[in-house]
Amino acid sequence: MNFTLNWLDIVTTILGLAYILFEYKASVWMWVVGFAMQVLGIVLYYQKGLYADCSMEFYYLAMTVYGFWKWKTHPSPPKGRDVQLPVASSSNQTPSPSEGLGEASISITHMPRHIALRWSIIMVSLWALIYWLLVTFTNSTVPLADSFTTALSMVGIWALAHKYLEQWFVWIAVDVVTSILYFHKDIPFKASLYALYVVIAILGYFKWKRSMAAASH
């Protein structure tokens, strides 16, 4: 394997590992690392002919800025609570900035059912639209899988920005399909990373869930 030719794959894999670990810890540093990873990902995916993934990175960049802003400006939880990830803030709290870059102030909550239904419909619609665009205007050899992961990721990154617990379910599905797709497209480092993502996403779900339970008490 030529490491010189695969340097983008290697660097984005390292950044991706840091990203998922920061996400596991619910650290706002996740958004900083993600920004760098997505800039390099634009180049990598274009070179590999993953046009939907390439276009998705521009959306990710915008959502990274939005997620960073939302996590840093949301009302902070009451001090003195011995929990890392407090649940929803009360309505009478006043916003206060986080004390450090790594301090995420936004609270973990469940995604409301009406929002989950709305975004499910949006996801299916996006999947169909992106698939049609890939088939019609590109030479993509994997339009079905590429469009699926792209559409589902658009929902996932939005749910992550709002710190919904259920965002982990979205990423588990995305990571399984993406790992298979990237092995098929000869991007072995990132394919292996996404396989690891599946494990971390499962662990992350239970960590966030425990934190929500601790905060509620």
N, C-alpha and C positions, 0 to 999 in steps of 0.2 A: 504494500500500500504506500502510495506516494504522499508523505506528510506535507510536502510543499504545496501540492495541488489541493490538499484537504485542510489548509490552515483555517479557512473560514468555518468549516464544519467543526474543527477542534475548538476554536475560540468561542463560537456561539454555544457549543456544548458546555464549556466551562462556565460561561455566563449563565446559561440555562440552569445549571446545577445550583449556582449561587441564588438564582431567582427563586427556584422552588423551595430552597431552604429558608429564605427570607419570608416566603409566603407561608410556609409551615409555622414559622414563628410570629406571623402577622406583623412583620416589621415593614415600615414605610420604605426602607432601603430597597425593597423588592422593586419599586417603581423606578428607582435610579438605575439599577442594574438592567432592568427590562428595557429601558430606553436605549442603552448601548447595544444590547442584544438584538433589538429590532432593527436598528440602523444597519448592522452587519447582515442581518437576516434578509433584508431587501436584496442585497447583492447576491447572497448565496442562493436564494430561491429562484431568482431570475436566471442565474447560470444553469440551474438544474431543470428549468422548464416548469417549475411549480408556480404558475402565474397567479393562481388564486391565492396561494400562500404569500406570494410576493406582494400582491395588492393588499392583503390582510395586514401586513406589517405597517402600512400607513395608517390604517384604522387603529392598530395597536398603539402607535406613537401618540395619536390624539387621546386615546383612552388612558395611556400612561400618565399624561399630563393631568387629565381629569381625575384619575384615581389618586395621584399624589396630592392634588389640591383637596379632594374630598376627605382623604384620610387625615390630612394635616389641619383642616379647618373645622371639622366636626366638633361639637361640644365634648369636652373631656369628661371622663367619669369622675365621681367624687373621690377625693384623695383619701388614703388610709385604707383602702380596700386591698386585700392581699390576693388580687387576681390580676392576670396579665391582660385578659381580653374581656372587658365588661360587656354586659348585654345592654339593651337599648337605654339611652339616656332619658331622664325624665324631662318633661316639657318645660319645667321652670329652671333648668340649668342654663347658665350663660356660657357662650363659647369662650374657650381660652386656648391659646396656641400650645402645641406640644413643647416640652422642655428640650427635646433633642431630636435630631433627624430620625433616629431609629425608633422614636416613640410614636406609635400609632394611636390616635385618640378615638377614632370611629369605633362604634360598638358592633359586635356580631349579632345578627338577627336572622330569623327565618324569612324566607321569601314568601310574601303573601300569595295566596292561591290565585287570585285574579291576575296578579302580575305574572305568575308562572304560566298560566294559560295564555295570556297575551304574548309572552315571549316564545312560547312553543309554536304558536301560529306564525310569528315573525320568522322563527328559525326555519320552519318548513318552507315558507315562501322564499326566503333567501337561498336555501339549498337549491330549490328549483330554478331560481333566477341565475345563480352562479353557474349551475350545471349547464344551462342553456348558453350562457355567455362563453364558457370554456369550449363547448362543442362547436359553437357557431363561429367563434372568432380566434381560436387558438389551435395549436397542434398538440394539446395536452393528451397524454396517453392514459391518464388516470382521472378523468373528469368527475366521476361519481364520488370517489373517496376524497379527492381534493376539495370539491365543493361542499361535501358533508362536514369535514373538519373545519373549513373556513366559516361556514354558517354557524356551526355550533360554538366555535371559538368567539364569534362576535357576541353571542349571548353570554358566554362564560366570562369574558373580560368585563362586561358590564356588571354582571352579578358580583364579581370580585371587587369592583370599584365600590359597590354598595355594601360589601362585606356580608353577603348572604351566606349562611352555612351551606346551602344546597349547591353553591357554585362548585363544590368538590365533585359532585356527581357528574356535572357537565365535563369537567376536566378529565375524569376517569375515562369517560367515553371517548373524548378527543384523543387522549394519550394512547389508548389501545389501538385505535385506527391509525393514528399518525405514526406510531412505531412500526407497524406493518408496512405502511406506505413508504416510509423513508428507507427501510431495508430494501424494498423493491426498487427505489430510485437511486440506490447506491449512495446513501448519506449515512454511513454506518455509525458514526459517533453520535449524531443527534438521534438516530433510531434507538440506540442503546439508552440514551438519556431519557427518551420518552417512555421506554420500558421501565426505567427506574422511577419516572414520574408517577406511573400507575401505583406503585407501592407507596410512595410518599404521599400521594393524594389520599389514599385510603387511611394512612396514619394521620394525615392532616385533618381529615374529617372528624375523626374521633378526638383529636386534640382540641379542635375548635368547639366541639360539642361539650367536652368536659369543662372548658373554660366558660361556656355559656351557663352551664349548670352551676358552677362555682359562683359566678357573678349574680345569678338570680337568687342565691341564698345570702 
